[in-house]
């Protein structure tokens, strides 16, 4: 048997690893240019981003729950080989067996280890329009113009749905239909969208920030991690630090933009700024001005539900086509272990009973993970135990005033004539905000200049200035009305 695997993420590579172990030939087609792994890949120093070390821009760590014995054994081997390292620096990770990637390769070292000995075709785009089809004459599958006895879809989202839209296996075709949002859709695997911002800033700009933390009540920020401290490549002599900020699914949905068209757009500039501001606010820091930053949208980021069936994979024995992924493992939420267990399980099934159906009958159930849980509502937040604040009343006041000044700065950079009355009133209160910041020991003038490039002076304190502008505007409108002459009617 020769198997074609579409997708070089954890589930696809785990399938290939298992098949090779059982003597079954396979090929993995992967779109990645820098390396395999999908959401479990990393950016390396010198790969064009110029970050000083490896950075994880999607998956941040690996957890071993004990549900999949084969995965536990694989992780043990990875630790012994220096691919992974035990980790206890995650706030909220008490009692969990967590592991991070290597200092040299980040979390990307894990899929690289899985891919050893596997025939991986990198930088290959299997077209959704006929890139995978069943040849009725030869009774074989064609994937990327190569023939195979069987095909495995180790992929999800719109591409997987389109790839399978014309295949003869109706159960697999239906299972690959996808939806996107912040809540699970009925009868479809649903994915959220998450922005990932990797940024380098001067050391100490985020003093007090944890090595890694999840934020459950922030509308924009879901996770913040310090790559150098987490992976172990940071030193005391470093002048900078590199962080990864992940947005909430709600924010990703609201500001979604095609990843391939993101670079150089106003959306890229705005989302980068809003994520940086959310990080500064969460850490009680000054507005951040990074040395460099890289923004990416994971449009099909984390499954919000999972397929509960009789197997952690789906396989149509009559048509010899299957599906693997973390969303097919009912015993775990979306995670690396679930993806591995799905691929490893299908490989064993192809060894034992490739003609038997598995996992085609089931139902979807909601699932949560560290990076898919929706932001808690006000009622839930009030009911949850909160950590005592270490900030003094003065420090809390400074944070509020900085937020107010930031909003005023955003308004001042807009066209004054388009502002509503309440917005104009707000910006004319800028002088009061600046005065109070000065009394609290903040260099308010320097802060304002940073927030308002190109505006050398603050807004006048008096509202009379606003009235003058309004009066002038009304006078111009009246004059325009007086001078208006309707166009002459054309004779027929």
URLINUR-V637795 format. One record per residue. N is the residue number from 1. RES is the residue in one letter. NEAR is the number of other C-alpha atoms within 8 Angstrom. Layout:
N_RES_NEAR, N_RES_NEAR
This chain:
1_X_7, 2_X_9, 3_X_13, 4_X_13, 5_X_15, 6_X_14, 7_X_12, 8_X_18, 9_X_14, 10_X_15, 11_X_17, 12_X_19, 13_X_15, 14_X_14, 15_X_15, 16_X_15, 17_X_12, 18_X_12, 19_X_15, 20_X_11, 21_X_7, 22_X_8, 23_X_6, 24_X_11, 25_X_9, 26_X_13, 27_X_12, 28_X_16, 29_X_15, 30_X_14, 31_X_10, 32_X_12, 33_X_7, 34_X_4, 35_X_9, 36_X_15, 37_X_13, 38_X_9, 39_X_8, 40_X_15, 41_X_17, 42_X_13, 43_X_12, 44_X_12, 45_X_11, 46_X_8, 47_X_7, 48_X_5, 49_X_8, 50_X_7, 51_X_11, 52_X_6, 53_X_10, 54_X_16, 55_X_15, 56_X_15, 57_X_12, 58_X_10, 59_X_9, 60_X_9, 61_X_9, 62_X_10, 63_X_11, 64_X_12, 65_X_8, 66_X_6, 67_X_6, 68_X_9, 69_X_7, 70_X_7, 71_X_11, 72_X_10, 73_X_8, 74_X_8, 75_X_10, 76_X_8, 77_X_8, 78_X_12, 79_X_11, 80_X_7, 81_X_7, 82_X_8, 83_X_12, 84_X_15, 85_X_10, 86_X_9, 87_X_9, 88_X_7, 89_X_8, 90_X_10, 91_X_9, 92_X_6, 93_X_9, 94_X_7, 95_X_4, 96_X_8, 97_X_9, 98_X_12, 99_X_11, 100_X_15, 101_X_15, 102_X_14, 103_X_11, 104_X_8, 105_X_12, 106_X_17, 107_X_17, 108_X_15, 109_X_13, 110_X_12, 111_X_15, 112_X_11, 113_X_9, 114_X_10, 115_X_11, 116_X_6, 117_X_4, 118_X_12, 119_X_7, 120_X_10, 121_X_9, 122_X_11, 123_X_8, 124_X_9, 125_X_7, 126_X_10, 127_X_9, 128_X_11, 129_X_7, 130_X_7, 131_X_12, 132_X_14, 133_X_10, 134_X_10, 135_X_9, 136_X_6, 137_X_5, 138_X_5, 139_X_7, 140_X_12, 141_X_13, 142_X_13, 143_X_13, 144_X_8, 145_X_6, 146_X_6, 147_X_8, 148_X_13, 149_X_10, 150_X_13, 151_X_14, 152_X_13, 153_X_14, 154_X_14, 155_X_13, 156_X_12, 157_X_12, 158_X_8, 159_X_9, 160_X_13, 161_X_13, 162_X_9, 163_X_13, 164_X_12, 165_X_7, 166_X_7, 167_X_9, 168_X_6, 169_X_9, 170_X_7, 171_X_8, 172_X_15, 173_X_13, 174_X_7, 175_X_8, 176_X_12, 177_X_12, 178_X_12, 179_X_10, 180_X_10, 181_X_13, 182_X_11, 183_X_6, 184_X_12, 185_X_10, 186_X_5, 187_X_6, 188_X_11, 189_X_18, 190_X_14, 191_X_16, 192_X_17, 193_X_17, 194_X_16, 195_X_12, 196_X_14, 197_X_14, 198_X_13, 199_X_12, 200_X_13, 201_X_13, 202_X_10, 203_X_9, 204_X_5, 205_X_9, 206_X_9, 207_X_7, 208_X_5, 209_X_6, 210_X_8, 211_X_11, 212_X_12, 213_X_11, 214_X_10, 215_X_8, 216_X_8, 217_X_8, 218_X_9, 219_X_8, 220_X_11, 221_X_14, 222_X_13, 223_X_13, 224_X_13, 225_X_12, 226_X_13, 227_X_15, 228_X_14, 229_X_9, 230_X_11, 231_X_13, 232_X_9, 233_X_9, 234_X_9, 235_X_5, 236_X_4, 237_X_4, 238_X_8, 239_X_6, 240_X_8, 241_X_13, 242_X_13, 243_X_12, 244_X_16, 245_X_14, 246_X_13, 247_X_14, 248_X_16, 249_X_13, 250_X_12, 251_X_11, 252_X_15, 253_X_12, 254_X_6, 255_X_8, 256_X_9, 257_X_8, 258_X_8, 259_X_10, 260_X_5, 261_X_7, 262_X_10, 263_X_7, 264_X_6, 265_X_8, 266_X_6, 267_X_9, 268_X_11, 269_X_9, 270_X_8, 271_X_9, 272_X_10, 273_X_8, 274_X_9, 275_X_13, 276_X_10, 277_X_10, 278_X_10, 279_X_11, 280_X_13, 281_X_10, 282_X_7, 283_X_10, 284_X_7, 285_X_11, 286_X_6, 287_X_7, 288_X_10, 289_X_5, 290_X_9, 291_X_8, 292_X_7, 293_X_9, 294_X_8, 295_X_10, 296_X_8, 297_X_13, 298_X_10, 299_X_11, 300_X_12, 301_X_10, 302_X_10, 303_X_14, 304_X_16, 305_X_13, 306_X_17, 307_X_13, 308_X_13, 309_X_11, 310_X_8, 311_X_11, 312_X_15, 313_X_16, 314_X_15, 315_X_15, 316_X_16, 317_X_11, 318_X_7, 319_X_8, 320_X_12, 321_X_13, 322_X_12, 323_X_12, 324_X_18, 325_X_16, 326_X_17, 327_X_14, 328_X_15, 329_X_18, 330_X_11, 331_X_5, 332_X_7, 333_X_13, 334_X_15, 335_X_11, 336_X_10, 337_X_13, 338_X_15, 339_X_17, 340_X_14, 341_X_16, 342_X_17, 343_X_19, 344_X_13, 345_X_12, 346_X_14, 347_X_12, 348_X_11, 349_X_9, 350_X_9, 351_X_10, 352_X_6, 353_X_7, 354_X_9, 355_X_8, 356_X_9, 357_X_10, 358_X_12, 359_X_12, 360_X_11, 361_X_7, 362_X_9, 363_X_8, 364_X_12, 365_X_8, 366_X_8, 367_X_10, 368_X_11, 369_X_9, 370_X_6, 371_X_9, 372_X_11, 373_X_7, 374_X_9, 375_X_9, 376_X_9, 377_X_7, 378_X_6, 379_X_7, 380_X_8, 381_X_9, 382_X_7, 383_X_6, 384_X_6, 385_X_5, 386_X_4, 387_X_4, 388_X_4, 389_X_4, 390_X_4, 391_X_7, 392_X_6, 393_X_6, 394_X_8, 395_X_8, 396_X_9, 397_X_8, 398_X_10, 399_X_10, 400_X_8, 401_X_10, 402_X_8, 403_X_9, 404_X_9, 405_X_12, 406_X_9, 407_X_8, 408_X_11, 409_X_12, 410_X_9, 411_X_10, 412_X_10, 413_X_7, 414_X_8, 415_X_7, 416_X_7, 417_X_4, 418_X_6, 419_X_10, 420_X_6, 421_X_6, 422_X_6, 423_X_9, 424_X_11, 425_X_9, 426_X_9, 427_X_12, 428_X_12, 429_X_9, 430_X_13, 431_X_11, 432_X_8, 433_X_11, 434_X_11, 435_X_9, 436_X_8, 437_X_13, 438_X_10, 439_X_7, 440_X_8, 441_X_6, 442_X_7, 443_X_8, 444_X_10, 445_X_7, 446_X_7, 447_X_8, 448_X_10, 449_X_10, 450_X_7, 451_X_8, 452_X_11, 453_X_7, 454_X_4, 455_X_7, 456_X_6, 457_X_4, 458_X_7, 459_X_8, 460_X_8, 461_X_9, 462_X_7, 463_X_9, 464_X_6, 465_X_8, 466_X_9, 467_X_8, 468_X_8, 469_X_8, 470_X_8, 471_X_8, 472_X_8, 473_X_8, 474_X_8, 475_X_8, 476_X_8, 477_X_8, 478_X_8, 479_X_8, 480_X_8, 481_X_7, 482_X_6, 483_X_6, 484_X_6, 485_X_4, 486_X_4, 487_X_4, 488_X_4, 489_X_4, 490_X_4, 491_X_3, 492_X_2
